[in-house]
Amino acid sequence: MKFTYREGLFSNADILSIGVASFGHLHGVHYQNHHEFDPYVERVTRGEFPTFRAYTPSHEERYIREFILQLKLGQVSRAKFEQKFGADPLKQFAAPIQRLADWGFLAVNGDAITINREGLLQIDKLLQEFFLPEHRGTRYA
């Protein structure tokens, strides 16, 4: 049996969140459950969803999200992104891709945009290069 949770999550699959402060993604909406135990339990006990907040990302935000999550897997197919979103990541992210390549963490070989091992060890920091300006430095509960 193949464990596909991460691949599904990073390809925009629906993920049901279960537990305090957990994040989910259903039908294009990102949401987070209550991040405090008592409100979470109170809602669940009443038979309600324990959702604390929710957000429907724009087309551009969905593109960015899926791209950076797939980079966490180490490689992104340009063709798949162009087919799914109608835009080539090399054009969409020309500046941050060039920066990561200049820093020695990223390479482009034909269809593949690849992060090397050293880059994967610090991927969460590197991915901030692809965020929209209003999402840089934001922390979540």
C-alpha positions as CSV (number, residue, x, y, z in Angstrom):
1,M,0.0,0.0,0.0
2,K,1.4,3.4,-1.0
3,F,1.1,6.3,1.6
4,T,-0.2,9.2,-0.5
5,Y,-1.2,11.8,2.1
6,R,1.7,14.2,1.5
7,E,1.5,13.9,-2.3
8,G,-2.3,14.5,-2.1
9,L,-2.0,17.4,0.3
10,F,0.7,19.0,-1.8
11,S,-1.4,18.7,-5.0
12,N,-4.5,20.4,-3.6
13,A,-6.4,17.4,-2.5
14,D,-9.2,17.8,0.1
15,I,-7.9,17.2,3.6
16,L,-10.3,17.0,6.6
17,S,-8.8,18.5,9.8
18,I,-9.3,16.6,13.0
19,G,-8.0,18.0,16.3
20,V,-7.2,21.2,18.1
21,A,-5.6,23.8,15.8
22,S,-5.4,21.5,12.8
23,F,-5.5,22.8,9.3
24,G,-7.7,21.4,6.6
25,H,-8.5,22.1,2.9
26,L,-12.0,21.3,1.5
27,H,-13.4,22.3,-1.9
28,G,-10.8,25.0,-2.3
29,V,-11.2,26.5,1.2
30,H,-8.4,26.5,3.8
31,Y,-9.6,26.4,7.3
32,Q,-8.2,25.9,10.8
33,N,-9.9,24.4,13.9
34,H,-10.1,26.2,17.2
35,H,-6.5,26.5,18.5
36,E,-7.7,26.3,22.1
37,F,-8.9,23.1,23.7
38,D,-12.1,24.3,25.5
39,P,-13.8,26.0,22.5
40,Y,-12.8,23.1,20.3
41,V,-14.4,20.5,22.6
42,E,-17.5,22.7,23.2
43,R,-18.2,22.9,19.5
44,V,-17.6,19.2,18.8
45,T,-19.8,18.3,21.8
46,R,-22.7,20.4,20.4
47,G,-22.3,18.6,17.0
48,E,-20.9,21.7,15.3
49,F,-17.8,22.1,13.2
50,P,-14.9,23.4,15.4
51,T,-13.8,25.8,12.7
52,F,-11.9,28.9,14.0
53,R,-11.2,30.6,10.7
54,A,-11.4,29.9,7.0
55,Y,-10.1,31.5,3.8
56,T,-10.8,30.9,0.1
57,P,-7.5,31.6,-1.8
58,S,-7.4,33.3,-5.2
59,H,-6.3,31.6,-8.4
60,E,-2.8,33.1,-7.9
61,E,-2.6,32.0,-4.3
62,R,-3.6,28.5,-5.2
63,Y,-0.9,28.4,-7.9
64,I,1.7,29.7,-5.4
65,R,0.5,27.3,-2.7
66,E,0.7,24.2,-4.9
67,F,4.0,25.2,-6.4
68,I,5.8,25.8,-3.1
69,L,4.3,22.6,-1.5
70,Q,5.5,20.5,-4.4
71,L,8.9,22.1,-4.1
72,K,8.9,20.6,-0.6
73,L,8.9,17.2,-2.3
74,G,12.1,18.2,-4.1
75,Q,10.9,18.6,-7.7
76,V,8.2,20.3,-9.7
77,S,7.1,19.6,-13.3
78,R,6.8,22.7,-15.3
79,A,4.5,21.0,-17.8
80,K,2.0,19.9,-15.2
81,F,1.8,23.4,-13.8
82,E,1.3,24.9,-17.2
83,Q,-1.4,22.4,-18.0
84,K,-3.2,22.8,-14.7
85,F,-2.9,26.6,-14.2
86,G,-2.0,27.9,-17.7
87,A,1.3,29.5,-16.6
88,D,4.9,28.3,-16.7
89,P,6.5,28.5,-13.2
90,L,9.8,29.7,-14.8
91,K,8.0,32.8,-16.0
92,Q,5.7,33.2,-13.0
93,F,8.6,32.9,-10.5
94,A,11.5,34.0,-12.6
95,A,13.1,36.2,-9.9
96,P,12.9,33.8,-6.9
97,I,13.9,30.8,-9.1
98,Q,17.0,32.7,-10.2
99,R,17.8,33.7,-6.6
100,L,17.6,30.1,-5.4
101,A,19.7,28.9,-8.3
102,D,22.3,31.6,-7.6
103,W,22.4,30.5,-4.0
104,G,23.1,27.0,-5.2
105,F,19.9,25.3,-4.0
106,L,17.8,25.0,-7.2
107,A,18.4,23.7,-10.7
108,V,16.2,23.7,-13.8
109,N,16.7,20.7,-16.1
110,G,14.2,20.6,-19.0
111,D,10.8,20.0,-17.4
112,A,12.1,19.6,-13.8
113,I,12.6,22.4,-11.3
114,T,14.6,20.7,-8.5
115,I,15.7,21.6,-5.0
116,N,18.9,19.9,-3.9
117,R,19.4,18.2,-0.5
118,E,21.0,21.3,1.1
119,G,18.0,23.3,0.0
120,L,15.5,20.8,1.3
121,L,17.1,21.0,4.7
122,Q,16.1,24.6,4.9
123,I,13.1,24.6,2.5
124,D,10.7,26.4,4.7
125,K,13.0,29.5,4.9
126,L,13.7,29.3,1.1
127,L,10.0,29.1,0.2
128,Q,9.3,32.5,1.5
129,E,11.0,33.8,-1.6
130,F,7.8,32.8,-3.5
131,F,5.2,34.3,-1.1
132,L,3.2,37.3,-2.0
133,P,4.5,40.4,-0.2
134,E,1.5,40.5,2.2
135,H,2.1,36.9,3.3
136,R,5.8,37.3,4.2
137,G,6.5,37.2,7.9
138,T,3.0,36.1,8.8
139,R,2.6,33.6,11.7
140,Y,-0.3,31.4,12.4
141,A,-1.6,30.0,15.7
